[in-house]
Amino acid sequence: MLGRILIIMVLVGLGLWLLKKTMGSRKPPPTNPNPEQAKLIVCAHCGARVPATDALWKEGQGYCSMTHRHLGPKA
Ligand SMILES: [Zn+2]
């Protein structure tokens, strides 16, 4: 009974060690340390701020969604 627990503990420890090792060798995921670098555009329809890379463009205007792109600039 106690031996079983010991084996499980060793296995868990080994698993955590391996996880740490693989995590350490991997480069951290690209986060957004500087939000100012991510260029935001303002949706021409609702005024929502969306990253330029995610925006949908139509006739030089950026939109937050397909719906707003379809609706066009707010009158
Ligand atoms: Zn919008």
PDB file of the backbone (N, CA, C, O) and the ligand in Angstrom, with CONECT records:
HET     ZN  A 101       1
ATOM      1  N   MET A   1       0.848  -1.208   0.000  1.00  0.00           N
ATOM      2  CA  MET A   1       0.000   0.000   0.000  1.00  0.00           C
ATOM      3  C   MET A   1       0.878   1.250   0.000  1.00  0.00           C
ATOM      4  O   MET A   1       0.703   2.145  -0.827  1.00  0.00           O
ATOM      5  N   LEU A   2       1.820   1.297   0.936  1.00  0.00           N
ATOM      6  CA  LEU A   2       2.697   2.463   1.032  1.00  0.00           C
ATOM      7  C   LEU A   2       3.625   2.515  -0.175  1.00  0.00           C
ATOM      8  O   LEU A   2       3.945   3.593  -0.677  1.00  0.00           O
ATOM      9  N   GLY A   3       4.044   1.365  -0.627  1.00  0.00           N
ATOM     10  CA  GLY A   3       4.922   1.286  -1.795  1.00  0.00           C
ATOM     11  C   GLY A   3       4.253   1.852  -3.026  1.00  0.00           C
ATOM     12  O   GLY A   3       4.877   2.531  -3.841  1.00  0.00           O
ATOM     13  N   ARG A   4       2.962   1.558  -3.144  1.00  0.00           N
ATOM     14  CA  ARG A   4       2.183   2.026  -4.287  1.00  0.00           C
ATOM     15  C   ARG A   4       2.150   3.564  -4.303  1.00  0.00           C
ATOM     16  O   ARG A   4       2.335   4.202  -5.340  1.00  0.00           O
ATOM     17  N   ILE A   5       1.911   4.126  -3.123  1.00  0.00           N
ATOM     18  CA  ILE A   5       1.843   5.592  -2.988  1.00  0.00           C
ATOM     19  C   ILE A   5       3.194   6.208  -3.369  1.00  0.00           C
ATOM     20  O   ILE A   5       3.268   7.234  -4.044  1.00  0.00           O
ATOM     21  N   LEU A   6       4.231   5.557  -2.920  1.00  0.00           N
ATOM     22  CA  LEU A   6       5.584   6.036  -3.201  1.00  0.00           C
ATOM     23  C   LEU A   6       5.848   6.047  -4.706  1.00  0.00           C
ATOM     24  O   LEU A   6       6.406   6.999  -5.252  1.00  0.00           O
ATOM     25  N   ILE A   7       5.433   4.964  -5.357  1.00  0.00           N
ATOM     26  CA  ILE A   7       5.625   4.857  -6.816  1.00  0.00           C
ATOM     27  C   ILE A   7       4.853   5.970  -7.530  1.00  0.00           C
ATOM     28  O   ILE A   7       5.369   6.608  -8.448  1.00  0.00           O
ATOM     29  N   ILE A   8       3.616   6.190  -7.094  1.00  0.00           N
ATOM     30  CA  ILE A   8       2.782   7.235  -7.700  1.00  0.00           C
ATOM     31  C   ILE A   8       3.434   8.606  -7.503  1.00  0.00           C
ATOM     32  O   ILE A   8       3.481   9.425  -8.421  1.00  0.00           O
ATOM     33  N   MET A   9       3.934   8.834  -6.290  1.00  0.00           N
ATOM     34  CA  MET A   9       4.594  10.109  -5.990  1.00  0.00           C
ATOM     35  C   MET A   9       5.823  10.320  -6.868  1.00  0.00           C
ATOM     36  O   MET A   9       6.068  11.417  -7.371  1.00  0.00           O
ATOM     37  N   VAL A  10       6.580   9.253  -7.039  1.00  0.00           N
ATOM     38  CA  VAL A  10       7.787   9.327  -7.880  1.00  0.00           C
ATOM     39  C   VAL A  10       7.386   9.617  -9.328  1.00  0.00           C
ATOM     40  O   VAL A  10       8.000  10.437 -10.009  1.00  0.00           O
ATOM     41  N   LEU A  11       6.346   8.927  -9.774  1.00  0.00           N
ATOM     42  CA  LEU A  11       5.885   9.126 -11.158  1.00  0.00           C
ATOM     43  C   LEU A  11       5.378  10.549 -11.369  1.00  0.00           C
ATOM     44  O   LEU A  11       5.656  11.172 -12.394  1.00  0.00           O
ATOM     45  N   VAL A  12       4.639  11.051 -10.397  1.00  0.00           N
ATOM     46  CA  VAL A  12       4.109  12.418 -10.494  1.00  0.00           C
ATOM     47  C   VAL A  12       5.272  13.406 -10.517  1.00  0.00           C
ATOM     48  O   VAL A  12       5.298  14.347 -11.310  1.00  0.00           O
ATOM     49  N   GLY A  13       6.233  13.167  -9.626  1.00  0.00           N
ATOM     50  CA  GLY A  13       7.407  14.033  -9.559  1.00  0.00           C
ATOM     51  C   GLY A  13       8.178  14.036 -10.866  1.00  0.00           C
ATOM     52  O   GLY A  13       8.621  15.079 -11.348  1.00  0.00           O
ATOM     53  N   LEU A  14       8.328  12.852 -11.424  1.00  0.00           N
ATOM     54  CA  LEU A  14       9.044  12.703 -12.691  1.00  0.00           C
ATOM     55  C   LEU A  14       8.278  13.417 -13.813  1.00  0.00           C
ATOM     56  O   LEU A  14       8.866  14.080 -14.668  1.00  0.00           O
ATOM     57  N   GLY A  15       6.961  13.262 -13.782  1.00  0.00           N
ATOM     58  CA  GLY A  15       6.117  13.905 -14.787  1.00  0.00           C
ATOM     59  C   GLY A  15       6.237  15.412 -14.723  1.00  0.00           C
ATOM     60  O   GLY A  15       6.358  16.087 -15.746  1.00  0.00           O
ATOM     61  N   LEU A  16       6.201  15.929 -13.509  1.00  0.00           N
ATOM     62  CA  LEU A  16       6.320  17.381 -13.318  1.00  0.00           C
ATOM     63  C   LEU A  16       7.693  17.878 -13.758  1.00  0.00           C
ATOM     64  O   LEU A  16       7.827  18.952 -14.344  1.00  0.00           O
ATOM     65  N   TRP A  17       8.710  17.067 -13.458  1.00  0.00           N
ATOM     66  CA  TRP A  17      10.082  17.434 -13.825  1.00  0.00           C
ATOM     67  C   TRP A  17      10.215  17.492 -15.348  1.00  0.00           C
ATOM     68  O   TRP A  17      10.812  18.410 -15.910  1.00  0.00           O
ATOM     69  N   LEU A  18       9.635  16.478 -15.991  1.00  0.00           N
ATOM     70  CA  LEU A  18       9.689  16.432 -17.461  1.00  0.00           C
ATOM     71  C   LEU A  18       8.935  17.611 -18.070  1.00  0.00           C
ATOM     72  O   LEU A  18       9.374  18.218 -19.047  1.00  0.00           O
ATOM     73  N   LEU A  19       7.797  17.915 -17.468  1.00  0.00           N
ATOM     74  CA  LEU A  19       6.960  19.024 -17.938  1.00  0.00           C
ATOM     75  C   LEU A  19       7.734  20.338 -17.836  1.00  0.00           C
ATOM     76  O   LEU A  19       7.735  21.154 -18.758  1.00  0.00           O
ATOM     77  N   LYS A  20       8.389  20.516 -16.696  1.00  0.00           N
ATOM     78  CA  LYS A  20       9.179  21.713 -16.452  1.00  0.00           C
ATOM     79  C   LYS A  20      10.318  21.815 -17.460  1.00  0.00           C
ATOM     80  O   LYS A  20      10.626  22.887 -17.983  1.00  0.00           O
ATOM     81  N   LYS A  21      10.932  20.659 -17.713  1.00  0.00           N
ATOM     82  CA  LYS A  21      12.078  20.599 -18.621  1.00  0.00           C
ATOM     83  C   LYS A  21      11.651  20.983 -20.041  1.00  0.00           C
ATOM     84  O   LYS A  21      12.320  21.771 -20.710  1.00  0.00           O
ATOM     85  N   THR A  22      10.544  20.420 -20.482  1.00  0.00           N
ATOM     86  CA  THR A  22      10.069  20.706 -21.842  1.00  0.00           C
ATOM     87  C   THR A  22       9.563  22.140 -21.946  1.00  0.00           C
ATOM     88  O   THR A  22       9.725  22.799 -22.973  1.00  0.00           O
ATOM     89  N   MET A  23       8.946  22.612 -20.857  1.00  0.00           N
ATOM     90  CA  MET A  23       8.443  23.990 -20.835  1.00  0.00           C
ATOM     91  C   MET A  23       9.608  24.974 -20.879  1.00  0.00           C
ATOM     92  O   MET A  23       9.550  26.002 -21.554  1.00  0.00           O
ATOM     93  N   GLY A  24      10.669  24.636 -20.142  1.00  0.00           N
ATOM     94  CA  GLY A  24      11.821  25.517 -20.057  1.00  0.00           C
ATOM     95  C   GLY A  24      12.549  25.653 -21.378  1.00  0.00           C
ATOM     96  O   GLY A  24      13.050  26.723 -21.721  1.00  0.00           O
ATOM     97  N   SER A  25      12.602  24.540 -22.125  1.00  0.00           N
ATOM     98  CA  SER A  25      13.340  24.560 -23.386  1.00  0.00           C
ATOM     99  C   SER A  25      12.561  25.271 -24.487  1.00  0.00           C
ATOM    100  O   SER A  25      13.125  25.763 -25.464  1.00  0.00           O
ATOM    101  N   ARG A  26      11.248  25.306 -24.294  1.00  0.00           N
ATOM    102  CA  ARG A  26      10.413  25.939 -25.308  1.00  0.00           C
ATOM    103  C   ARG A  26      10.415  27.452 -25.111  1.00  0.00           C
ATOM    104  O   ARG A  26      10.480  27.940 -23.983  1.00  0.00           O
ATOM    105  N   LYS A  27      10.347  28.151 -26.163  1.00  0.00           N
ATOM    106  CA  LYS A  27      10.286  29.603 -26.077  1.00  0.00           C
ATOM    107  C   LYS A  27       8.895  30.010 -25.607  1.00  0.00           C
ATOM    108  O   LYS A  27       7.906  29.372 -25.966  1.00  0.00           O
ATOM    109  N   PRO A  28       8.817  31.058 -24.813  1.00  0.00           N
ATOM    110  CA  PRO A  28       7.501  31.492 -24.357  1.00  0.00           C
ATOM    111  C   PRO A  28       6.639  31.921 -25.541  1.00  0.00           C
ATOM    112  O   PRO A  28       7.150  32.437 -26.536  1.00  0.00           O
ATOM    113  N   PRO A  29       5.334  31.705 -25.429  1.00  0.00           N
ATOM    114  CA  PRO A  29       4.461  32.089 -26.544  1.00  0.00           C
ATOM    115  C   PRO A  29       4.500  33.589 -26.768  1.00  0.00           C
ATOM    116  O   PRO A  29       4.623  34.355 -25.812  1.00  0.00           O
ATOM    117  N   PRO A  30       4.398  34.011 -27.995  1.00  0.00           N
ATOM    118  CA  PRO A  30       4.460  35.456 -28.269  1.00  0.00           C
ATOM    119  C   PRO A  30       3.246  36.174 -27.694  1.00  0.00           C
ATOM    120  O   PRO A  30       2.131  36.079 -28.206  1.00  0.00           O
ATOM    121  N   THR A  31       3.503  36.874 -26.639  1.00  0.00           N
ATOM    122  CA  THR A  31       2.420  37.644 -26.019  1.00  0.00           C
ATOM    123  C   THR A  31       2.466  39.054 -26.583  1.00  0.00           C
ATOM    124  O   THR A  31       3.197  39.326 -27.535  1.00  0.00           O
ATOM    125  N   ASN A  32       1.705  39.923 -26.010  1.00  0.00           N
ATOM    126  CA  ASN A  32       1.690  41.300 -26.479  1.00  0.00           C
ATOM    127  C   ASN A  32       2.227  42.199 -25.381  1.00  0.00           C
ATOM    128  O   ASN A  32       1.455  42.838 -24.665  1.00  0.00           O
ATOM    129  N   PRO A  33       3.542  42.254 -25.243  1.00  0.00           N
ATOM    130  CA  PRO A  33       4.097  43.055 -24.146  1.00  0.00           C
ATOM    131  C   PRO A  33       3.848  44.544 -24.323  1.00  0.00           C
ATOM    132  O   PRO A  33       3.723  45.282 -23.345  1.00  0.00           O
ATOM    133  N   ASN A  34       3.779  44.966 -25.532  1.00  0.00           N
ATOM    134  CA  ASN A  34       3.553  46.381 -25.799  1.00  0.00           C
ATOM    135  C   ASN A  34       2.280  46.544 -26.627  1.00  0.00           C
ATOM    136  O   ASN A  34       2.322  46.420 -27.851  1.00  0.00           O
ATOM    137  N   PRO A  35       1.144  46.821 -25.973  1.00  0.00           N
ATOM    138  CA  PRO A  35      -0.120  46.921 -26.709  1.00  0.00           C
ATOM    139  C   PRO A  35      -0.117  48.036 -27.744  1.00  0.00           C
ATOM    140  O   PRO A  35      -0.874  48.017 -28.715  1.00  0.00           O
ATOM    141  N   GLU A  36       0.754  49.004 -27.507  1.00  0.00           N
ATOM    142  CA  GLU A  36       0.793  50.133 -28.444  1.00  0.00           C
ATOM    143  C   GLU A  36       1.317  49.713 -29.815  1.00  0.00           C
ATOM    144  O   GLU A  36       1.060  50.355 -30.834  1.00  0.00           O
ATOM    145  N   GLN A  37       2.062  48.609 -29.797  1.00  0.00           N
ATOM    146  CA  GLN A  37       2.622  48.135 -31.065  1.00  0.00           C
ATOM    147  C   GLN A  37       1.541  47.530 -31.958  1.00  0.00           C
ATOM    148  O   GLN A  37       1.620  47.588 -33.185  1.00  0.00           O
ATOM    149  N   ALA A  38       0.514  46.938 -31.305  1.00  0.00           N
ATOM    150  CA  ALA A  38      -0.586  46.380 -32.071  1.00  0.00           C
ATOM    151  C   ALA A  38      -1.458  47.533 -32.546  1.00  0.00           C
ATOM    152  O   ALA A  38      -2.147  48.179 -31.756  1.00  0.00           O
ATOM    153  N   LYS A  39      -1.416  47.773 -33.824  1.00  0.00           N
ATOM    154  CA  LYS A  39      -2.141  48.918 -34.365  1.00  0.00           C
ATOM    155  C   LYS A  39      -3.638  48.657 -34.337  1.00  0.00           C
ATOM    156  O   LYS A  39      -4.131  47.663 -34.870  1.00  0.00           O
ATOM    157  N   LEU A  40      -4.332  49.567 -33.709  1.00  0.00           N
ATOM    158  CA  LEU A  40      -5.776  49.439 -33.621  1.00  0.00           C
ATOM    159  C   LEU A  40      -6.421  50.397 -34.612  1.00  0.00           C
ATOM    160  O   LEU A  40      -5.969  51.522 -34.823  1.00  0.00           O
ATOM    161  N   ILE A  41      -7.477  49.908 -35.198  1.00  0.00           N
ATOM    162  CA  ILE A  41      -8.253  50.769 -36.081  1.00  0.00           C
ATOM    163  C   ILE A  41      -9.645  50.898 -35.464  1.00  0.00           C
ATOM    164  O   ILE A  41     -10.033  50.084 -34.626  1.00  0.00           O
ATOM    165  N   VAL A  42     -10.365  51.877 -35.862  1.00  0.00           N
ATOM    166  CA  VAL A  42     -11.714  52.081 -35.335  1.00  0.00           C
ATOM    167  C   VAL A  42     -12.709  51.667 -36.406  1.00  0.00           C
ATOM    168  O   VAL A  42     -12.641  52.109 -37.552  1.00  0.00           O
ATOM    169  N   CYS A  43     -13.630  50.808 -36.003  1.00  0.00           N
ATOM    170  CA  CYS A  43     -14.652  50.336 -36.937  1.00  0.00           C
ATOM    171  C   CYS A  43     -15.433  51.536 -37.459  1.00  0.00           C
ATOM    172  O   CYS A  43     -15.920  52.352 -36.676  1.00  0.00           O
ATOM    173  N   ALA A  44     -15.551  51.642 -38.757  1.00  0.00           N
ATOM    174  CA  ALA A  44     -16.226  52.785 -39.369  1.00  0.00           C
ATOM    175  C   ALA A  44     -17.721  52.768 -39.098  1.00  0.00           C
ATOM    176  O   ALA A  44     -18.408  53.767 -39.311  1.00  0.00           O
ATOM    177  N   HIS A  45     -18.226  51.629 -38.625  1.00  0.00           N
ATOM    178  CA  HIS A  45     -19.663  51.533 -38.373  1.00  0.00           C
ATOM    179  C   HIS A  45     -20.017  51.766 -36.910  1.00  0.00           C
ATOM    180  O   HIS A  45     -20.871  52.598 -36.602  1.00  0.00           O
ATOM    181  N   CYS A  46     -19.364  51.033 -36.002  1.00  0.00           N
ATOM    182  CA  CYS A  46     -19.748  51.121 -34.586  1.00  0.00           C
ATOM    183  C   CYS A  46     -18.694  51.789 -33.715  1.00  0.00           C
ATOM    184  O   CYS A  46     -18.950  52.066 -32.544  1.00  0.00           O
ATOM    185  N   GLY A  47     -17.519  52.052 -34.263  1.00  0.00           N
ATOM    186  CA  GLY A  47     -16.486  52.735 -33.498  1.00  0.00           C
ATOM    187  C   GLY A  47     -15.678  51.823 -32.598  1.00  0.00           C
ATOM    188  O   GLY A  47     -14.863  52.298 -31.807  1.00  0.00           O
ATOM    189  N   ALA A  48     -15.890  50.519 -32.706  1.00  0.00           N
ATOM    190  CA  ALA A  48     -15.126  49.579 -31.874  1.00  0.00           C
ATOM    191  C   ALA A  48     -13.682  49.532 -32.349  1.00  0.00           C
ATOM    192  O   ALA A  48     -13.389  49.637 -33.540  1.00  0.00           O
ATOM    193  N   ARG A  49     -12.793  49.369 -31.378  1.00  0.00           N
ATOM    194  CA  ARG A  49     -11.379  49.290 -31.711  1.00  0.00           C
ATOM    195  C   ARG A  49     -11.024  47.842 -31.991  1.00  0.00           C
ATOM    196  O   ARG A  49     -11.290  46.958 -31.177  1.00  0.00           O
ATOM    197  N   VAL A  50     -10.436  47.609 -33.119  1.00  0.00           N
ATOM    198  CA  VAL A  50     -10.010  46.267 -33.497  1.00  0.00           C
ATOM    199  C   VAL A  50      -8.586  46.337 -34.037  1.00  0.00           C
ATOM    200  O   VAL A  50      -8.208  47.317 -34.677  1.00  0.00           O
ATOM    201  N   PRO A  51      -7.801  45.300 -33.778  1.00  0.00           N
ATOM    202  CA  PRO A  51      -6.446  45.279 -34.352  1.00  0.00           C
ATOM    203  C   PRO A  51      -6.524  45.318 -35.869  1.00  0.00           C
ATOM    204  O   PRO A  51      -7.371  44.661 -36.474  1.00  0.00           O
ATOM    205  N   ALA A  52      -5.651  46.080 -36.468  1.00  0.00           N
ATOM    206  CA  ALA A  52      -5.665  46.246 -37.922  1.00  0.00           C
ATOM    207  C   ALA A  52      -5.566  44.901 -38.637  1.00  0.00           C
ATOM    208  O   ALA A  52      -6.091  44.722 -39.736  1.00  0.00           O
ATOM    209  N   THR A  53      -4.880  43.958 -37.984  1.00  0.00           N
ATOM    210  CA  THR A  53      -4.711  42.642 -38.604  1.00  0.00           C
ATOM    211  C   THR A  53      -6.013  41.860 -38.611  1.00  0.00           C
ATOM    212  O   THR A  53      -6.208  40.998 -39.468  1.00  0.00           O
ATOM    213  N   ASP A  54      -6.921  42.147 -37.656  1.00  0.00           N
ATOM    214  CA  ASP A  54      -8.195  41.430 -37.567  1.00  0.00           C
ATOM    215  C   ASP A  54      -9.314  42.180 -38.284  1.00  0.00           C
ATOM    216  O   ASP A  54     -10.405  41.642 -38.474  1.00  0.00           O
ATOM    217  N   ALA A  55      -9.046  43.403 -38.675  1.00  0.00           N
ATOM    218  CA  ALA A  55     -10.087  44.225 -39.271  1.00  0.00           C
ATOM    219  C   ALA A  55     -10.435  43.752 -40.676  1.00  0.00           C
ATOM    220  O   ALA A  55      -9.627  43.137 -41.373  1.00  0.00           O
ATOM    221  N   LEU A  56     -11.656  44.062 -41.060  1.00  0.00           N
ATOM    222  CA  LEU A  56     -12.109  43.764 -42.411  1.00  0.00           C
ATOM    223  C   LEU A  56     -12.170  45.086 -43.149  1.00  0.00           C
ATOM    224  O   LEU A  56     -12.738  46.065 -42.665  1.00  0.00           O
ATOM    225  N   TRP A  57     -11.584  45.093 -44.312  1.00  0.00           N
ATOM    226  CA  TRP A  57     -11.438  46.353 -45.023  1.00  0.00           C
ATOM    227  C   TRP A  57     -12.359  46.429 -46.236  1.00  0.00           C
ATOM    228  O   TRP A  57     -12.617  45.441 -46.924  1.00  0.00           O
ATOM    229  N   LYS A  58     -12.833  47.630 -46.461  1.00  0.00           N
ATOM    230  CA  LYS A  58     -13.680  47.882 -47.627  1.00  0.00           C
ATOM    231  C   LYS A  58     -13.552  49.352 -47.975  1.00  0.00           C
ATOM    232  O   LYS A  58     -13.846  50.223 -47.156  1.00  0.00           O
ATOM    233  N   GLU A  59     -13.121  49.615 -49.166  1.00  0.00           N
ATOM    234  CA  GLU A  59     -12.970  50.978 -49.673  1.00  0.00           C
ATOM    235  C   GLU A  59     -12.178  51.865 -48.702  1.00  0.00           C
ATOM    236  O   GLU A  59     -12.547  53.010 -48.443  1.00  0.00           O
ATOM    237  N   GLY A  60     -11.101  51.319 -48.184  1.00  0.00           N
ATOM    238  CA  GLY A  60     -10.223  52.093 -47.325  1.00  0.00           C
ATOM    239  C   GLY A  60     -10.697  52.251 -45.891  1.00  0.00           C
ATOM    240  O   GLY A  60     -10.013  52.881 -45.085  1.00  0.00           O
ATOM    241  N   GLN A  61     -11.848  51.697 -45.559  1.00  0.00           N
ATOM    242  CA  GLN A  61     -12.384  51.777 -44.207  1.00  0.00           C
ATOM    243  C   GLN A  61     -12.252  50.418 -43.540  1.00  0.00           C
ATOM    244  O   GLN A  61     -12.441  49.377 -44.170  1.00  0.00           O
ATOM    245  N   GLY A  62     -11.926  50.445 -42.265  1.00  0.00           N
ATOM    246  CA  GLY A  62     -11.797  49.214 -41.505  1.00  0.00           C
ATOM    247  C   GLY A  62     -13.055  48.944 -40.700  1.00  0.00           C
ATOM    248  O   GLY A  62     -13.694  49.865 -40.193  1.00  0.00           O
ATOM    249  N   TYR A  63     -13.400  47.675 -40.590  1.00  0.00           N
ATOM    250  CA  TYR A  63     -14.590  47.281 -39.841  1.00  0.00           C
ATOM    251  C   TYR A  63     -14.267  46.147 -38.890  1.00  0.00           C
ATOM    252  O   TYR A  63     -13.329  45.379 -39.106  1.00  0.00           O
ATOM    253  N   CYS A  64     -15.076  46.052 -37.812  1.00  0.00           N
ATOM    254  CA  CYS A  64     -14.829  45.044 -36.795  1.00  0.00           C
ATOM    255  C   CYS A  64     -15.372  43.691 -37.204  1.00  0.00           C
ATOM    256  O   CYS A  64     -14.840  42.664 -36.781  1.00  0.00           O
ATOM    257  N   SER A  65     -16.399  43.660 -38.001  1.00  0.00           N
ATOM    258  CA  SER A  65     -17.016  42.389 -38.368  1.00  0.00           C
ATOM    259  C   SER A  65     -17.530  42.430 -39.797  1.00  0.00           C
ATOM    260  O   SER A  65     -17.616  43.483 -40.428  1.00  0.00           O
ATOM    261  N   MET A  66     -17.864  41.255 -40.274  1.00  0.00           N
ATOM    262  CA  MET A  66     -18.407  41.131 -41.626  1.00  0.00           C
ATOM    263  C   MET A  66     -19.721  41.901 -41.755  1.00  0.00           C
ATOM    264  O   MET A  66     -20.002  42.524 -42.779  1.00  0.00           O
ATOM    265  N   THR A  67     -20.519  41.840 -40.679  1.00  0.00           N
ATOM    266  CA  THR A  67     -21.810  42.522 -40.678  1.00  0.00           C
ATOM    267  C   THR A  67     -21.617  44.022 -40.867  1.00  0.00           C
ATOM    268  O   THR A  67     -22.278  44.650 -41.694  1.00  0.00           O
ATOM    269  N   HIS A  68     -20.706  44.577 -40.089  1.00  0.00           N
ATOM    270  CA  HIS A  68     -20.479  46.017 -40.173  1.00  0.00           C
ATOM    271  C   HIS A  68     -19.813  46.403 -41.489  1.00  0.00           C
ATOM    272  O   HIS A  68     -20.029  47.497 -42.011  1.00  0.00           O
ATOM    273  N   ARG A  69     -19.015  45.506 -42.007  1.00  0.00           N
ATOM    274  CA  ARG A  69     -18.393  45.746 -43.309  1.00  0.00           C
ATOM    275  C   ARG A  69     -19.495  45.832 -44.369  1.00  0.00           C
ATOM    276  O   ARG A  69     -19.451  46.651 -45.287  1.00  0.00           O
ATOM    277  N   HIS A  70     -20.478  44.955 -44.198  1.00  0.00           N
ATOM    278  CA  HIS A  70     -21.599  44.907 -45.133  1.00  0.00           C
ATOM    279  C   HIS A  70     -22.476  46.146 -44.987  1.00  0.00           C
ATOM    280  O   HIS A  70     -22.950  46.704 -45.977  1.00  0.00           O
ATOM    281  N   LEU A  71     -22.688  46.571 -43.738  1.00  0.00           N
ATOM    282  CA  LEU A  71     -23.555  47.733 -43.472  1.00  0.00           C
ATOM    283  C   LEU A  71     -22.892  49.042 -43.903  1.00  0.00           C
ATOM    284  O   LEU A  71     -23.569  50.003 -44.270  1.00  0.00           O
ATOM    285  N   GLY A  72     -21.556  49.064 -43.852  1.00  0.00           N
ATOM    286  CA  GLY A  72     -20.844  50.259 -44.284  1.00  0.00           C
ATOM    287  C   GLY A  72     -20.741  51.303 -43.197  1.00  0.00           C
ATOM    288  O   GLY A  72     -21.177  51.079 -42.068  1.00  0.00           O
ATOM    289  N   PRO A  73     -20.157  52.462 -43.536  1.00  0.00           N
ATOM    290  CA  PRO A  73     -19.961  53.512 -42.520  1.00  0.00           C
ATOM    291  C   PRO A  73     -21.280  53.991 -41.959  1.00  0.00           C
ATOM    292  O   PRO A  73     -22.294  54.063 -42.652  1.00  0.00           O
ATOM    293  N   LYS A  74     -21.232  54.318 -40.682  1.00  0.00           N
ATOM    294  CA  LYS A  74     -22.418  54.827 -40.003  1.00  0.00           C
ATOM    295  C   LYS A  74     -22.793  56.192 -40.579  1.00  0.00           C
ATOM    296  O   LYS A  74     -21.935  57.057 -40.748  1.00  0.00           O
ATOM    297  N   ALA A  75     -24.042  56.373 -40.869  1.00  0.00           N
ATOM    298  CA  ALA A  75     -24.508  57.608 -41.474  1.00  0.00           C
ATOM    299  C   ALA A  75     -24.586  58.721 -40.424  1.00  0.00           C
ATOM    300  O   ALA A  75     -24.962  59.848 -40.745  1.00  0.00           O
TER     301      ALA A  75
HETATM  302 ZN    ZN A 101     -18.272  47.471 -35.913  1.00  0.00          ZN2+
END
